[in-house]
């Protein structure tokens, strides 16, 4: 159970957590930042996942990637195509697994070697599993001096009652002949993959379609009933289907888009509730607003999954890629907002400049706006108070700091890592500063209460 015990009282009073909104079975990260023991009983190849091994928060486990010089060069030339390598973990050796880089800005905008990695144990041999898991993700905490935003983000989603990936901090080493000899690439955040294993663990019936937002273009706009319009360009599609790919039936997703785009206001509430878990989405949106997570459906539209829950016959919203929470993503180009605007993000209009169709349609329904604001109020009076969050942030900081100090490939200095817990980090100009972890919580909560009342 992933609780920090001293927070339990705050959660019971302020934010009773269930997963009833997502139709899933059981809570995993919980709130907040605890021991990370997770659930699951399987170990080894071909068994049910043992999440307590992969997402252990008691300590920072060591992983080592090994591959040939030739494969390493292939990876540098084509970073998002798997190459064969070996993963080592606590004396366990996993040969012939797929290894590639991952990410968008977290890859292209990082000048050094500390890139994010994806490990696919089944890429070449369907019988290989890591304690029952098919994939591991090692994220490099791009643009996060504290190296904890992603973990914090998932835990807040979990506390609010939203489905959320398990996370842990790990130490990653890389060995490549003539290039690296057990080189310490640094401290990473290991993030549970949203895939079939994820669905099996959370949903009693898990055969539904799973869709993922692409890097660009996942705007929920209607492009007609031809599914190819939502799958092209192939190199960077706006949406991807992640289960039942052979059948390639997109009818359910297109039906959802049809309702969102083509239903008149007078019947929208009735029709959307037939195909969409509205309460779950409003919870998701409330967390986005409180944490100012704009690299999401609230901002540029990316970083989410939709799962068609076959029990309820409704789509569920699932968060993904949370390294930009606490106001780290502020838009693109001339529409970017500064740090002060981040802290003052309008609860009643919680989007970046531009069109966020789904958010706008949902909040145009008065009952949905009221429910969403109520969820925001619950968070800032319960799970997201300074009393709850500050000790949890300290817990992570104290657990990882010794290893972070040794991480010479991280994006920020040791001083920035230390300072970002208690204060903002200056950038080129003060309004563009990186918001500190604890100051963000304190100032954001105060601003929200000034908008909506206690």
C-alpha positions as CSV (number, residue, x, y, z in Angstrom):
1,X,0.0,0.0,0.0
2,X,1.5,3.3,-1.1
3,X,0.6,5.6,1.8
4,X,2.7,7.8,3.8
5,X,1.0,6.9,7.1
6,X,1.0,10.3,8.6
7,X,-1.2,11.6,5.7
8,X,-4.0,9.1,6.2
9,X,-6.0,11.3,8.5
10,X,-5.8,14.2,6.1
11,X,-7.1,12.0,3.3
12,X,-9.9,10.5,5.2
13,X,-11.1,14.0,6.2
14,X,-10.4,15.8,3.0
15,X,-10.5,13.4,0.1
16,X,-12.0,10.0,0.4
17,X,-10.5,8.0,-2.4
18,X,-12.1,5.3,-4.4
19,X,-11.7,4.1,-7.9
20,X,-15.4,3.8,-8.5
21,X,-15.2,6.5,-11.1
22,X,-12.9,4.5,-13.3
23,X,-14.7,1.2,-12.9
24,X,-11.4,-0.3,-11.9
25,X,-10.3,-2.6,-9.1
26,X,-8.2,-1.2,-6.4
27,X,-5.8,1.6,-5.7
28,X,-2.1,1.5,-6.4
29,X,0.0,4.6,-5.8
30,X,-2.6,6.0,-3.4
31,X,-1.8,9.4,-1.9
32,X,1.0,10.0,-1.6
33,X,4.6,9.0,-2.2
34,X,4.6,6.0,0.0
35,X,6.4,2.7,0.1
36,X,5.3,1.7,-3.4
37,X,4.7,-1.9,-2.6
38,X,1.8,-2.1,-5.1
39,X,-0.3,-5.1,-5.7
40,X,0.1,-8.4,-7.6
41,X,1.5,-11.8,-6.7
42,X,3.3,-13.0,-9.8
43,X,7.1,-13.2,-10.4
44,X,9.2,-14.3,-13.2
45,X,8.4,-15.2,-16.8
46,X,4.8,-15.6,-17.9
47,X,3.1,-14.9,-14.6
48,X,0.9,-12.2,-13.2
49,X,2.9,-8.9,-12.7
50,X,4.6,-8.4,-9.4
51,X,4.3,-4.7,-9.1
52,X,6.1,-4.6,-5.8
53,X,9.4,-5.5,-7.6
54,X,9.1,-3.1,-10.5
55,X,7.7,-0.1,-8.5
56,X,9.5,-0.3,-5.2
57,X,9.6,3.0,-3.4
58,X,11.6,1.9,-0.4
59,X,14.9,2.3,-2.2
60,X,16.3,3.2,-5.6
61,X,16.9,-0.1,-7.4
62,X,19.6,-0.4,-10.0
63,X,19.1,-1.4,-13.6
64,X,21.7,-1.8,-16.2
65,X,21.3,-1.7,-20.0
66,X,23.9,-3.5,-22.1
67,X,24.1,-3.7,-25.9
68,X,26.6,-4.2,-28.7
69,X,28.4,-1.2,-30.1
70,X,26.6,-1.8,-33.5
71,X,23.2,-1.8,-31.9
72,X,24.0,1.3,-29.9
73,X,24.9,3.1,-33.1
74,X,21.7,1.9,-34.8
75,X,19.8,3.4,-31.8
76,X,21.6,6.8,-32.2
77,X,20.6,6.9,-35.8
78,X,17.0,5.7,-35.4
79,X,16.1,6.4,-31.8
80,X,12.5,5.2,-31.8
81,X,13.1,1.7,-33.3
82,X,13.8,-1.1,-31.0
83,X,17.2,-2.8,-31.0
84,X,18.2,-5.9,-29.1
85,X,20.0,-5.6,-25.8
86,X,20.2,-6.9,-22.3
87,X,18.7,-5.6,-19.1
88,X,20.2,-6.6,-15.7
89,X,18.5,-6.2,-12.4
90,X,19.6,-7.6,-9.0
91,X,21.4,-10.5,-10.5
92,X,18.7,-11.2,-13.0
93,X,19.7,-11.1,-16.7
94,X,17.2,-10.5,-19.5
95,X,18.8,-11.1,-22.9
96,X,17.4,-10.2,-26.3
97,X,14.9,-7.6,-25.1
98,X,13.8,-4.6,-27.2
99,X,15.4,-1.2,-26.1
100,X,14.7,2.2,-27.6
101,X,14.5,5.8,-26.7
102,X,11.2,7.5,-26.0
103,X,9.7,10.9,-25.7
104,X,9.3,14.1,-27.7
105,X,10.7,17.2,-26.0
106,X,12.2,14.9,-23.4
107,X,14.3,13.4,-26.2
108,X,14.9,16.2,-28.8
109,X,15.4,19.0,-26.3
110,X,17.9,17.2,-24.0
111,X,21.5,17.8,-25.2
112,X,23.2,15.2,-23.1
113,X,23.0,11.4,-22.9
114,X,20.3,11.2,-20.3
115,X,17.4,10.3,-22.6
116,X,14.3,8.4,-21.6
117,X,14.2,4.7,-22.4
118,X,11.5,2.1,-23.1
119,X,12.2,-1.6,-22.5
120,X,10.0,-4.1,-24.4
121,X,10.6,-7.6,-23.1
122,X,8.4,-9.3,-25.7
123,X,9.8,-7.5,-28.8
124,X,11.9,-10.5,-29.9
125,X,10.8,-13.3,-27.6
126,X,7.2,-13.6,-26.5
127,X,8.1,-15.7,-23.4
128,X,10.2,-13.0,-21.7
129,X,8.6,-11.0,-18.9
130,X,10.1,-8.9,-16.1
131,X,8.3,-10.2,-13.1
132,X,5.2,-10.6,-15.2
133,X,5.5,-7.2,-17.0
134,X,6.0,-6.7,-20.7
135,X,7.3,-3.2,-20.7
136,X,9.3,-0.7,-18.5
137,X,9.6,3.0,-19.0
138,X,12.5,5.0,-17.6
139,X,11.7,8.7,-17.8
140,X,14.4,11.4,-17.5
141,X,12.4,14.1,-15.7
142,X,12.8,16.6,-18.5
143,X,12.5,20.3,-17.3
144,X,12.1,19.2,-13.7
145,X,14.9,20.3,-11.4
146,X,13.2,18.4,-8.5
147,X,13.1,15.1,-10.4
148,X,9.8,14.2,-8.8
149,X,7.0,16.1,-10.7
150,X,5.9,13.0,-12.6
151,X,5.7,10.8,-9.5
152,X,3.8,13.6,-7.6
153,X,1.4,14.0,-10.6
154,X,0.4,10.3,-10.7
155,X,-0.1,10.2,-6.9
156,X,-2.4,13.3,-7.0
157,X,-4.4,11.6,-9.8
158,X,-4.6,8.5,-7.7
159,X,-5.7,10.5,-4.6
160,X,-8.5,12.1,-6.6
161,X,-9.9,8.8,-7.6
162,X,-8.5,8.7,-11.2
163,X,-6.7,5.7,-12.7
164,X,-2.9,6.3,-12.5
165,X,0.3,4.5,-13.3
166,X,2.5,3.2,-10.6
167,X,5.9,4.9,-10.3
168,X,9.3,4.6,-8.6
169,X,12.7,6.2,-8.8
170,X,15.5,4.0,-10.2
171,X,19.2,4.3,-10.9
172,X,20.1,3.5,-14.5
173,X,23.6,2.3,-15.8
174,X,24.6,1.7,-19.4
175,X,27.4,-0.5,-20.8
176,X,28.4,-0.4,-24.5
177,X,31.8,-1.7,-25.6
178,X,34.3,1.1,-26.3
179,X,31.7,3.7,-25.2
180,X,30.4,3.2,-21.7
181,X,31.5,0.8,-18.9
182,X,28.6,0.8,-16.4
183,X,28.1,4.5,-16.9
184,X,25.7,6.0,-14.4
185,X,23.1,7.7,-16.7
186,X,21.3,9.0,-13.6
187,X,18.2,8.9,-11.5
188,X,15.0,8.1,-13.6
189,X,11.3,7.8,-12.8
190,X,10.1,4.3,-13.7
191,X,6.4,4.6,-14.9
192,X,4.0,1.8,-15.4
193,X,2.9,1.3,-19.0
194,X,-0.7,1.8,-19.9
195,X,-1.3,-1.5,-21.8
196,X,-3.1,-4.8,-21.5
197,X,-1.4,-5.6,-18.2
198,X,-2.6,-2.2,-16.9
199,X,-6.2,-2.9,-18.0
200,X,-6.2,-6.5,-16.5
201,X,-5.1,-5.1,-13.2
202,X,-7.8,-2.4,-13.0
203,X,-10.8,-3.5,-14.9
204,X,-12.8,-6.8,-14.3
205,X,-13.5,-6.9,-18.0
206,X,-10.5,-5.8,-20.1
207,X,-11.2,-6.6,-23.7
208,X,-12.2,-3.1,-24.7
209,X,-10.4,-0.8,-27.1
210,X,-7.6,1.4,-25.8
211,X,-6.7,4.6,-27.7
212,X,-3.7,6.9,-27.1
213,X,-3.4,10.6,-28.0
214,X,-0.6,11.3,-30.5
215,X,2.0,14.0,-30.0
216,X,0.0,16.4,-32.0
217,X,-3.5,16.7,-33.4
218,X,-5.5,14.9,-30.7
219,X,-8.0,17.7,-30.6
220,X,-11.3,15.6,-30.6
221,X,-12.4,17.4,-33.8
222,X,-14.7,15.5,-36.2
223,X,-13.0,14.3,-39.4
224,X,-15.8,12.1,-40.6
225,X,-16.5,8.3,-40.3
226,X,-13.4,7.2,-42.2
227,X,-11.0,6.0,-39.6
228,X,-7.9,6.7,-41.8
229,X,-8.4,10.4,-41.1
230,X,-7.6,9.8,-37.5
231,X,-4.6,7.5,-38.2
232,X,-2.6,9.7,-40.6
233,X,0.1,10.8,-41.1
234,X,1.4,7.3,-40.1
235,X,4.7,8.8,-38.8
236,X,2.8,11.0,-36.4
237,X,-0.9,10.1,-36.1
238,X,-3.2,12.1,-34.0
239,X,-4.5,8.9,-32.4
240,X,-3.3,5.4,-32.0
241,X,-5.1,2.2,-31.2
242,X,-3.3,0.2,-28.6
243,X,-5.5,-2.9,-28.2
244,X,-7.4,-5.1,-30.6
245,X,-5.2,-3.7,-33.4
246,X,-5.8,-6.6,-35.8
247,X,-9.6,-6.0,-35.8
248,X,-8.8,-2.3,-36.2
249,X,-12.4,-1.4,-35.4
250,X,-12.6,2.3,-34.5
251,X,-16.4,2.6,-34.4
252,X,-16.7,3.2,-30.7
253,X,-14.1,6.1,-30.8
254,X,-15.7,7.7,-33.8
255,X,-19.1,7.5,-32.1
256,X,-17.7,9.3,-29.1
257,X,-16.2,12.0,-31.4
258,X,-19.6,12.3,-33.2
259,X,-21.3,12.9,-30.0
260,X,-18.8,15.5,-28.9
261,X,-18.9,17.4,-32.1
262,X,-22.3,17.0,-33.6
263,X,-24.8,16.8,-30.7
264,X,-26.8,20.0,-30.1
265,X,-26.4,21.7,-26.7
266,X,-29.9,20.8,-25.7
267,X,-29.2,17.0,-25.9
268,X,-25.5,17.0,-25.3
269,X,-25.7,16.0,-21.6
270,X,-28.0,13.1,-22.3
271,X,-26.0,11.8,-25.2
272,X,-22.4,12.2,-23.8
273,X,-23.4,10.3,-20.6
274,X,-24.3,7.3,-22.8
275,X,-20.7,6.9,-24.1
276,X,-18.4,8.7,-21.7
277,X,-17.6,8.4,-18.0
278,X,-18.3,12.1,-17.3
279,X,-17.6,12.0,-13.6
280,X,-14.2,10.4,-14.2
281,X,-13.3,13.0,-16.8
282,X,-14.3,15.8,-14.5
283,X,-12.0,14.3,-11.8
284,X,-9.2,14.2,-14.4
285,X,-9.9,17.8,-15.4
286,X,-9.9,18.9,-11.7
287,X,-6.4,17.4,-11.2
288,X,-5.2,19.1,-14.4
289,X,-6.5,22.4,-13.1
290,X,-5.1,22.2,-9.6
291,X,-1.7,21.0,-10.7
292,X,-1.8,23.3,-13.8
293,X,-1.0,20.3,-16.1
294,X,-1.3,22.0,-19.5
295,X,0.7,19.3,-21.5
296,X,-2.6,17.5,-21.6
297,X,-6.2,17.6,-22.8
298,X,-6.4,21.0,-21.0
299,X,-3.6,22.5,-23.1
300,X,-2.1,21.2,-26.2
301,X,-4.3,18.0,-26.3
302,X,-1.6,15.3,-25.8
303,X,-0.8,12.8,-23.1
304,X,-3.9,10.8,-22.4
305,X,-5.4,7.4,-23.0
306,X,-9.1,6.5,-23.5
307,X,-10.3,3.0,-22.6
308,X,-13.7,1.6,-23.6
309,X,-14.9,0.0,-20.4
310,X,-17.0,-2.9,-21.6
311,X,-18.8,-3.3,-18.3
312,X,-20.2,0.3,-18.4
313,X,-19.9,0.6,-22.2
314,X,-18.4,4.0,-21.6
315,X,-14.9,5.5,-22.3
316,X,-12.6,6.2,-19.3
317,X,-9.9,8.9,-19.3
318,X,-6.4,7.8,-18.2
319,X,-3.5,10.3,-17.6
320,X,-0.1,9.9,-19.2
321,X,3.3,11.7,-19.2
322,X,3.1,14.0,-16.2
323,X,6.6,15.5,-16.0
324,X,5.1,18.9,-16.9
325,X,2.7,19.2,-13.9
326,X,3.1,22.0,-11.4
327,X,3.0,24.5,-14.3
328,X,6.0,23.3,-16.3
329,X,4.2,23.4,-19.7
330,X,3.0,26.9,-20.6
331,X,2.1,26.7,-24.2
332,X,4.0,27.0,-27.5
333,X,5.3,30.0,-29.3
334,X,3.7,33.4,-28.6
335,X,0.8,32.0,-26.7
336,X,3.0,30.9,-23.8
337,X,1.9,32.1,-20.3
338,X,4.4,33.1,-17.6
339,X,4.8,31.7,-14.0
340,X,2.4,34.2,-12.5
341,X,-0.3,33.3,-15.0
342,X,0.3,29.6,-14.2
343,X,-0.4,30.2,-10.5
344,X,-3.5,32.2,-11.4
345,X,-5.0,29.8,-13.9
346,X,-8.7,30.4,-14.1
347,X,-10.6,27.5,-12.5
348,X,-13.6,28.4,-14.7
349,X,-11.7,28.5,-17.9
350,X,-8.8,26.1,-17.2
351,X,-7.2,25.9,-20.7
352,X,-4.4,27.5,-22.6
353,X,-5.3,30.0,-25.4
354,X,-6.9,28.2,-28.3
355,X,-9.6,25.6,-28.7
356,X,-9.9,22.6,-26.3
357,X,-13.1,21.2,-27.7
358,X,-13.8,18.5,-25.2
359,X,-13.1,20.6,-22.1
360,X,-15.2,23.5,-23.4
361,X,-18.2,21.3,-24.3
362,X,-18.1,19.6,-20.9
363,X,-17.8,22.8,-18.9
364,X,-20.6,24.5,-20.9
365,X,-23.0,22.1,-19.1
366,X,-23.9,23.9,-15.8
367,X,-24.2,20.6,-13.8
368,X,-20.8,19.5,-15.0
369,X,-19.2,22.9,-14.2
370,X,-20.6,22.6,-10.7
371,X,-19.4,19.1,-10.2
372,X,-15.9,19.9,-11.5
373,X,-15.5,23.0,-9.3
374,X,-16.6,20.8,-6.4
375,X,-13.8,18.4,-7.2
376,X,-11.3,21.2,-7.4
377,X,-12.5,22.4,-4.0
378,X,-12.2,18.9,-2.5
379,X,-8.6,18.7,-3.6
380,X,-7.5,22.1,-2.3
381,X,-9.2,21.3,1.1
382,X,-7.9,17.8,1.3
383,X,-5.3,15.9,-0.7
384,X,-3.6,19.0,-2.1
385,X,-3.2,21.1,1.0
386,X,0.3,22.1,2.1
387,X,-0.2,20.0,5.2
388,X,-0.6,16.9,3.1
389,X,1.8,17.7,0.3
390,X,4.8,19.3,1.9
391,X,5.8,16.3,4.0
392,X,5.2,14.0,1.0
393,X,7.5,16.2,-1.1
394,X,10.1,16.1,1.6
395,X,9.8,12.3,1.8
396,X,10.7,11.9,-1.9
397,X,13.5,14.5,-1.7
398,X,15.2,12.8,1.2
399,X,14.9,9.4,-0.5
400,X,16.5,10.4,-3.8
401,X,18.9,13.2,-2.9
402,X,22.0,11.1,-2.3
403,X,21.7,9.5,-5.7
404,X,20.6,12.7,-7.5
405,X,23.8,14.4,-6.2
406,X,25.8,11.7,-8.0
407,X,23.8,12.1,-11.3
408,X,26.2,14.2,-13.4
409,X,24.0,13.8,-16.5
410,X,20.9,15.5,-15.1
411,X,19.5,18.7,-16.7
412,X,20.0,20.9,-13.6
413,X,22.6,21.4,-11.0
414,X,22.6,19.9,-7.5
415,X,21.9,23.4,-6.2
416,X,18.8,23.7,-8.4
417,X,17.6,20.3,-7.2
418,X,17.9,21.4,-3.6
419,X,16.4,24.9,-4.1
420,X,13.5,23.7,-6.2
421,X,11.9,22.1,-3.2
422,X,11.5,25.3,-1.2
423,X,11.7,28.1,-3.8
424,X,11.3,29.0,-7.4
425,X,14.3,28.6,-9.8
426,X,15.1,31.7,-11.9
427,X,15.0,31.4,-15.6
428,X,15.9,33.9,-18.4
429,X,13.4,36.4,-16.9
430,X,11.6,36.2,-13.6
431,X,8.1,35.5,-15.1
432,X,9.6,32.5,-16.8
433,X,10.9,31.0,-13.6
434,X,10.5,27.3,-12.8
435,X,8.1,27.0,-9.9
436,X,9.3,25.3,-6.7
437,X,7.4,22.3,-5.5
438,X,6.2,23.6,-2.1
439,X,5.7,27.2,-3.2
440,X,3.6,25.9,-6.0
441,X,1.3,24.0,-3.7
442,X,0.9,26.9,-1.3
443,X,0.4,29.6,-3.8
444,X,-1.8,27.6,-6.2
445,X,-4.1,26.6,-3.4
446,X,-4.4,30.1,-2.1
447,X,-5.2,31.4,-5.6
448,X,-7.9,28.7,-6.2
449,X,-9.6,29.5,-2.9
450,X,-9.6,33.2,-3.8
451,X,-11.5,32.2,-7.0
452,X,-14.0,29.7,-5.8
453,X,-14.1,30.2,-2.0
454,X,-13.1,27.7,0.7
